[in-house]
Amino acid sequence: MNGRWWYVLKGALRFLVLFAVISMVLGCYWSQKKFGQISWEQTLFHLQIVGDGLAGADAALGRSFARQMFWAVVLTLLLLAPGRSFVAMGTTVNAGLVALGKGGAIVRSLVKDWRVLSLMLVGSLLFAGKTFGALDMFEHPEAREVFGKYYVDPGTVALQAGSRRNLVLVYVESLEKGYADADSFGRNLLADLQTLSAPEGGSRIIFPEMYQSVGTGWTIAGILSTQCGVPLHSVLLGDGNRQGEMVSRFMPGAVCLGDALQAKGYRNVFMHGPYNGFAGVRTFLVTHGYGEVYGREYWQQRYGQDHMNGWGLYDADLLREGASKFDELAKSGQPFNLTLLTIDTHGPDGFLNPKCQAEGLTGFTGVVACTAGKVAALVSHIQASPAAGNTTVVVMGDHLAMRNPVSDILAKHDRRGVFNLILTPEHLRPAADSVSRFDMLPTMLAAMGWRIPQDRLGLGYNGFSAAAKQRGGDWQQRLEAIAGNKSPRYLALWREQARNK
């Protein structure tokens, strides 16, 4: 290789290394600004499983990230350009630009030193590792089998369906109990939900604290943990030969809410605004008993673009569709589970429905109040239905709020918790003040009138049972170690076929 080609090769390599450094730094800054802290499990899962549907996610986020990468290219070129050209350009403008050009020349001379470039690359990798939680895997090494000692396989439990009540389950994106703090926000943003009354002769239950454990802190993890009683961990690294099989069947060894209901003759329906493929939602649902899944692909055939936000169908339209679907299901005579997932309160900025804008709501707090009001309207519709006496309604956040315009206010609360509300014809009282995400699987079934031997499923306890009360004040801390244990028993849930499906 002659000297000219060697010079070109070194220049190209220097550009690539410097671009990698700058793009990682800008990318990390962008991620923290838009989403806040991200866990390693969340990062791995989205990199490995959620490719299908990712392109259909919020287009504004994609454009924002593209702008960051554009500036990374520009900055790289500026730092590698000959310093003399900038100084010469500066003399034709003013002395200030001359000084700027000379300062830039010093920086450019540094980045042309391979030792400096190497240090910058290592530093940016560490920064990226911290931002995306990669350093966490060195802090929590795998331990002996702990998960399996506490996991109760729902497939081995003789569940009794009782009156076979219907279930309407609404996951509200990023909904925390802290939004009800009028002192922080000037008004109770969740007032419409909190003023809903109990069904006649039944119960209205809000657990004072629903805490978020490891492996439950993003949407699909929140759904999995509450429906299967287990955390979501990435399991594909080091097992590449099984990746396609695992992705096509989402945790097939687990028996989840949809499986249990399907086995008792229930019809499972899921409705949300975004594309079905995003985050593996459709794969999870189809694997676990849901026969109908409605997402953006379906709504685009029924609604114009003015009804779509960055992710998909606005919540007001989705919840109205949910009310219509409830009426249809109630007339069928078959017991059913109607599950909905909202999206308007998704960070980083949320999406204010035009209908709520017309009502005078503004800003992100307006988005939260809007969605809470529309969910409350759905619940009121259900309670006015002839089927109300045979229907249990559960409303809860899918996880704690990530980065959004008011997340700093939420972070000031000493004990952040996920919003939860259960309205059931059953006469029940909470046995514990706090519940985990895993507890919701047996707790929801109990609220439907089901009988659960020993009141345990997955890692969860029935929140209305003596078992939940007796587990001890340190249970939340112990649960972190149990749920974080990616043990052979946990990995088997991704490989084996579930029983009783």
C-alpha positions in Angstrom: 0.0 0.0 0.0 1.5 3.3 -1.1 1.7 6.4 1.2 -1.4 8.1 -0.3 -3.7 5.1 0.3 -2.3 4.7 3.8 -3.0 8.4 4.5 -6.6 8.0 3.2 -7.2 4.8 5.3 -5.9 6.5 8.5 -8.1 9.5 7.8 -11.2 7.3 7.3 -10.5 5.3 10.4 -10.0 8.5 12.4 -13.3 9.8 11.1 -15.1 6.6 12.1 -13.6 6.5 15.6 -14.3 10.2 16.2 -17.8 9.9 14.8 -18.5 6.9 17.1 -17.4 9.0 20.1 -19.5 12.0 19.3 -22.5 10.0 18.2 -22.4 8.0 21.4 -22.2 11.1 23.6 -25.0 12.9 21.7 -27.1 9.8 21.6 -26.7 9.3 25.3 -27.7 12.9 25.9 -30.7 12.5 23.7 -31.8 9.3 25.4 -31.5 10.8 28.9 -33.4 13.9 27.8 -36.2 11.9 26.2 -36.5 8.8 28.4 -34.5 9.3 31.6 -32.7 6.3 33.1 -33.0 3.0 31.1 -32.3 -0.4 32.5 -30.0 -2.9 30.8 -32.8 -5.5 30.5 -34.9 -2.9 28.8 -32.2 -2.0 26.4 -31.4 -5.7 25.5 -35.0 -6.6 25.1 -35.8 -3.7 22.7 -32.6 -4.4 20.7 -33.3 -8.2 20.4 -37.0 -8.6 20.1 -38.8 -5.4 19.1 -37.6 -4.9 15.6 -41.0 -5.7 14.2 -43.0 -2.6 14.6 -40.2 -0.3 15.7 -40.3 1.6 12.4 -43.9 2.5 13.2 -43.2 4.0 16.5 -43.3 7.8 17.2 -42.0 9.4 14.0 -41.2 12.6 15.9 -38.7 10.7 18.1 -37.1 9.2 15.0 -36.7 12.7 13.5 -35.3 14.0 16.7 -32.7 11.2 16.9 -31.8 11.8 13.2 -31.0 15.4 14.0 -28.6 14.4 16.7 -26.8 12.1 14.3 -26.7 14.9 11.7 -24.9 17.2 14.2 -22.6 14.3 15.1 -21.5 14.1 11.4 -21.1 17.9 11.2 -19.1 18.1 14.4 -16.8 15.3 13.3 -16.1 17.0 10.0 -15.4 20.3 11.7 -13.0 18.7 14.2 -11.1 16.9 11.4 -11.0 19.8 8.9 -7.7 21.6 8.4 -7.4 24.4 11.1 -5.9 26.9 8.7 -9.0 27.1 6.6 -11.1 28.2 9.7 -8.5 30.8 10.7 -8.4 32.2 7.2 -12.2 32.3 7.1 -12.2 34.1 10.5 -9.9 36.9 9.4 -12.4 37.9 6.8 -15.1 38.2 9.5 -13.7 39.4 12.8 -11.1 38.7 15.4 -13.5 36.7 17.5 -13.8 34.1 14.8 -10.0 34.0 14.5 -9.7 33.1 18.2 -12.4 30.5 17.7 -10.6 29.1 14.8 -7.3 28.9 16.7 -9.0 27.2 19.6 -10.6 24.7 17.3 -7.2 24.1 15.8 -5.9 23.0 19.2 -8.8 20.6 19.6 -8.3 19.3 16.1 -4.7 18.6 16.8 -5.7 16.6 19.9 -8.2 14.4 18.2 -5.7 13.5 15.6 -3.6 11.9 18.3 -4.5 8.2 18.4 -3.9 8.0 22.2 -6.4 10.9 22.8 -8.9 9.2 20.4 -8.5 5.9 22.3 -9.2 7.6 25.6 -12.2 9.4 24.2 -13.6 6.1 22.8 -13.2 4.3 26.1 -14.8 7.2 27.9 -17.8 7.4 25.6 -18.3 3.6 25.9 -18.4 3.9 29.6 -20.8 6.8 29.4 -23.0 4.8 27.0 -22.8 1.8 29.3 -24.0 3.9 32.3 -26.8 5.5 30.3 -28.2 2.3 28.9 -27.6 0.3 32.1 -25.0 -2.0 30.7 -22.8 -1.5 33.8 -25.5 -2.9 35.9 -24.9 -6.5 34.7 -21.5 -6.3 36.5 -23.2 -5.3 39.7 -25.7 -8.2 39.8 -23.9 -11.4 38.9 -26.0 -14.6 38.5 -26.7 -16.4 41.7 -27.9 -19.9 42.6 -31.5 -20.9 42.0 -33.7 -18.4 43.9 -36.5 -17.7 41.5 -37.6 -21.3 41.3 -37.9 -21.6 45.1 -40.6 -18.9 45.1 -42.3 -19.4 41.7 -45.7 -21.1 41.8 -46.5 -22.4 38.4 -50.1 -21.4 37.6 -50.3 -24.5 35.4 -50.1 -26.7 38.5 -52.8 -24.8 40.5 -56.4 -26.0 40.4 -58.1 -22.6 39.7 -61.8 -22.4 40.3 -63.6 -19.9 38.1 -66.6 -19.4 40.4 -69.2 -17.2 38.7 -67.0 -16.6 35.7 -67.2 -12.9 35.8 -66.1 -10.8 32.9 -62.9 -8.7 33.1 -62.2 -5.3 31.7 -58.6 -4.5 32.2 -57.2 -1.0 31.3 -53.5 -0.3 31.3 -52.9 3.4 31.3 -49.5 4.4 30.0 -47.1 5.6 32.7 -49.9 6.4 35.2 -48.6 7.0 38.7 -50.6 7.7 41.9 -48.5 11.0 42.3 -50.6 12.6 39.6 -53.4 12.9 42.2 -51.3 15.3 44.3 -53.1 18.6 44.0 -50.3 20.4 45.9 -47.8 19.4 43.2 -50.0 20.0 40.2 -52.5 22.6 41.3 -55.3 20.0 41.0 -56.0 16.3 41.3 -55.3 15.1 37.7 -56.9 11.7 38.5 -60.0 13.0 40.2 -62.3 11.5 37.5 -60.9 8.0 38.2 -60.8 8.4 42.0 -64.4 9.5 42.3 -65.7 6.4 40.5 -68.0 4.5 42.9 -68.1 0.8 43.8 -70.7 -1.4 42.0 -73.9 -2.0 44.0 -73.1 -4.5 46.7 -69.5 -4.7 45.6 -66.1 -3.2 46.3 -63.9 -0.3 45.2 -60.3 -1.1 46.0 -57.2 1.1 45.6 -54.0 -0.4 47.1 -52.1 2.5 48.7 -48.9 1.3 47.2 -48.2 -0.7 44.0 -44.5 -0.8 43.7 -42.3 -1.5 40.6 -39.8 -4.3 40.9 -36.9 -5.3 38.7 -38.0 -6.5 35.2 -41.4 -4.7 35.3 -40.5 -1.1 34.4 -41.6 -0.7 30.8 -44.8 -1.5 28.9 -44.4 -5.1 27.8 -42.7 -5.9 31.1 -45.6 -4.3 33.0 -48.1 -6.4 31.0 -46.1 -9.6 31.4 -45.5 -9.1 35.2 -49.2 -8.4 35.9 -50.5 -11.2 33.7 -47.9 -13.9 34.3 -46.6 -13.1 37.7 -42.9 -13.0 36.5 -40.4 -10.3 35.5 -39.2 -9.8 32.0 -35.5 -10.4 31.4 -33.6 -10.7 28.1 -32.5 -14.3 27.6 -31.2 -14.3 24.0 -27.6 -13.3 24.4 -25.5 -16.4 24.2 -28.4 -18.5 22.8 -28.5 -17.2 19.3 -29.5 -20.5 17.8 -32.8 -20.4 19.6 -33.5 -16.7 19.0 -36.0 -17.2 16.1 -37.9 -19.8 18.1 -38.0 -17.7 21.2 -39.2 -14.6 19.4 -42.0 -16.5 17.6 -43.3 -17.8 21.0 -43.1 -15.3 23.8 -42.3 -17.1 27.1 -44.3 -20.2 26.1 -43.5 -22.0 29.3 -45.5 -19.6 31.4 -49.2 -19.9 32.2 -50.6 -16.3 32.2 -54.0 -14.6 32.7 -55.1 -15.1 29.1 -54.2 -18.8 29.3 -56.1 -19.3 32.5 -59.2 -17.5 31.1 -59.1 -19.3 27.8 -59.0 -22.6 29.6 -62.3 -21.7 31.3 -64.0 -20.7 28.0 -63.3 -16.9 28.0 -62.9 -14.8 24.9 -59.7 -12.7 25.2 -59.6 -9.3 23.3 -56.8 -6.7 23.3 -57.0 -3.2 22.0 -54.3 -0.5 21.8 -53.3 2.4 19.6 -49.8 1.5 18.3 -48.7 -1.2 15.8 -49.2 -4.7 17.2 -45.7 -5.7 16.4 -44.0 -3.1 18.6 -42.3 -4.5 21.7 -43.4 -8.0 20.9 -46.9 -7.2 22.2 -48.8 -9.3 19.6 -46.4 -12.3 20.0 -47.0 -12.2 23.7 -50.8 -12.0 23.4 -51.1 -14.7 20.8 -48.9 -17.0 22.8 -51.0 -16.5 25.8 -54.6 -16.9 24.9 -55.7 -13.7 23.2 -57.7 -14.4 20.0 -58.2 -10.8 18.9 -55.6 -8.1 18.9 -56.5 -4.6 17.5 -53.7 -2.1 16.8 -52.8 0.7 14.5 -52.9 -1.5 11.4 -56.7 -1.9 12.1 -57.4 1.6 13.1 -55.8 3.1 10.0 -58.6 1.5 8.0 -61.3 3.2 10.1 -59.8 6.6 11.1 -58.1 9.5 9.3 -54.7 10.8 10.2 -56.2 13.5 12.4 -57.2 10.7 14.9 -53.6 9.5 15.1 -50.8 10.7 17.3 -47.1 9.8 17.0 -47.7 6.2 18.1 -51.2 5.4 17.0 -54.9 6.0 17.8 -55.6 8.7 20.3 -56.9 7.5 23.7 -60.3 9.1 23.4 -61.0 7.1 20.2 -59.5 3.9 21.5 -61.6 4.1 24.7 -64.7 4.8 22.7 -64.0 1.7 20.6 -63.5 -0.1 23.9 -66.9 0.8 25.0 -68.4 -0.4 21.8 -66.5 -3.7 22.0 -67.6 -4.2 25.6 -71.3 -3.9 24.5 -70.7 -6.4 21.7 -69.0 -8.9 24.0 -71.6 -8.5 26.7 -74.4 -9.4 24.3 -72.6 -12.6 23.2 -73.2 -14.4 26.5 -69.7 -15.8 26.5 -67.5 -14.7 29.4 -64.8 -12.4 28.2 -61.6 -10.4 29.1 -61.3 -7.0 27.3 -57.9 -5.5 27.8 -57.0 -2.0 26.6 -53.7 -0.1 26.6 -53.6 3.7 26.3 -50.7 5.7 24.8 -51.4 9.5 25.0 -49.4 9.9 28.2 -46.3 8.3 26.7 -43.1 10.4 27.2 -41.2 12.4 26.4 -44.0 15.0 25.6 -47.3 13.1 25.5 -50.1 13.7 23.0 -53.0 16.0 23.7 -56.2 14.8 22.0 -57.9 17.5 19.9 -61.1 16.8 21.8 -59.5 17.6 25.1 -57.8 20.7 23.6 -61.3 21.9 22.7 -62.3 21.3 26.4 -59.6 23.8 27.4 -57.0 21.3 28.6 -53.3 22.2 27.9 -49.8 20.9 28.5 -48.8 17.5 29.7 -51.0 17.7 32.8 -53.8 18.3 30.4 -52.9 15.0 28.7 -53.0 13.1 32.0 -56.3 14.6 33.0 -57.7 14.0 29.5 -56.8 10.3 29.5 -58.0 9.8 33.1 -61.3 11.4 32.2 -61.8 9.2 29.1 -60.9 6.0 31.1 -63.4 7.1 33.7 -66.0 7.6 31.0 -65.4 4.0 29.8 -65.8 2.7 33.3 -69.1 4.7 33.8 -70.4 3.2 30.5 -69.6 -0.3 31.8 -71.3 0.4 35.2 -74.4 1.6 33.4 -74.6 -1.6 31.3 -76.9 -4.6 32.2 -73.6 -6.6 32.3 -72.2 -4.5 35.1 -73.3 -6.9 37.8 -71.1 -9.6 36.3 -68.1 -7.5 35.4 -64.9 -6.7 37.3 -63.0 -3.6 36.1 -59.3 -3.1 36.8 -57.5 0.2 35.9 -53.7 0.5 36.5 -50.6 2.1 35.1 -48.4 -0.1 33.0 -45.3 1.2 34.9 -44.0 4.3 36.6 -43.6 7.4 34.4 -40.4 7.7 32.5 -39.0 11.0 31.3 -41.7 13.6 30.6 -42.3 17.3 31.3 -43.4 16.7 34.9 -41.2 13.7 35.8 -39.0 15.9 38.1 -42.1 16.7 40.1 -43.1 13.0 40.4 -39.5 12.2 41.5 -39.9 14.4 44.6 -42.4 12.0 46.0 -40.8 9.8 48.7 -42.6 6.6 47.6 -43.6 6.6 44.0 -46.3 4.0 43.1 -48.3 2.8 40.1 -51.9 3.9 40.1 -54.4 1.0 40.6 -58.2 0.7 40.9 -60.4 -2.4 41.2 -64.1 -2.2 40.9 -65.8 -5.5 41.5 -69.2 -7.0 42.4 -67.3 -9.2 44.9 -67.3 -8.0 48.5 -63.5 -7.8 49.2 -61.1 -5.9 51.4 -57.4 -5.5 50.9 -55.2 -7.6 53.2 -52.1 -5.6 52.5 -51.3 -1.9 52.0 -48.7 -2.6 49.3 -48.7 -5.0 46.4 -46.2 -5.8 43.7 -46.8 -6.0 39.9 -46.6 -9.8 40.3 -49.4 -9.8 42.8 -51.9 -8.5 40.2 -52.3 -11.9 38.5 -53.9 -13.7 41.5 -55.4 -10.5 42.8 -57.3 -9.8 39.6 -58.6 -13.4 39.5 -59.7 -13.1 43.1 -61.5 -9.9 42.2 -63.4 -11.9 39.5 -64.6 -14.3 42.1 -62.0 -17.1 41.4 -60.7 -19.3 44.1 -56.9 -19.7 44.2 -55.6 -22.5 46.4 -52.9 -21.1 48.7 -53.5 -17.7 47.2 -50.3 -17.6 45.2 -49.5 -17.6 41.4 -46.1 -16.9 39.8 -44.2 -14.6 42.2 -47.5 -13.0 43.3 -49.8 -13.2 46.3 -53.5 -12.6 46.2 -53.8 -9.1 47.7 -57.0 -9.9 49.5 -55.6 -13.0 51.3 -54.0 -13.6 54.7 -50.9 -14.9 52.7 -50.2 -11.4 51.4 -50.5 -10.0 54.9 -48.1 -12.6 56.4 -45.2 -12.3 54.0 -43.3 -9.8 56.1 -42.3 -6.1 56.0 -39.1 -6.9 54.1 -40.8 -8.7 51.3 -40.3 -5.9 48.8 -36.5 -6.0 49.4 -36.4 -9.8 49.1 -38.5 -9.7 46.0 -35.9 -7.7 44.2 -33.3 -10.5 44.6 -35.9 -13.2 43.7 -37.2 -11.4 40.6 -33.7 -10.4 39.5 -32.5 -14.0 39.6 -32.2 -15.2 36.0 -32.1 -18.8 37.1 -32.5 -22.1 35.1 -36.1 -22.2 36.3 -36.7 -18.7 34.8 -34.9 -19.5 31.6 -37.1 -22.7 31.2 -40.2 -20.5 30.9 -38.8 -19.4 27.5 -38.1 -22.9 26.3 -40.8 -25.3 27.6 -44.4 -25.7 26.5 -46.8 -24.5 29.2 -49.1 -27.0 30.8 -52.9 -26.8 30.8 -53.0 -24.6 27.7 
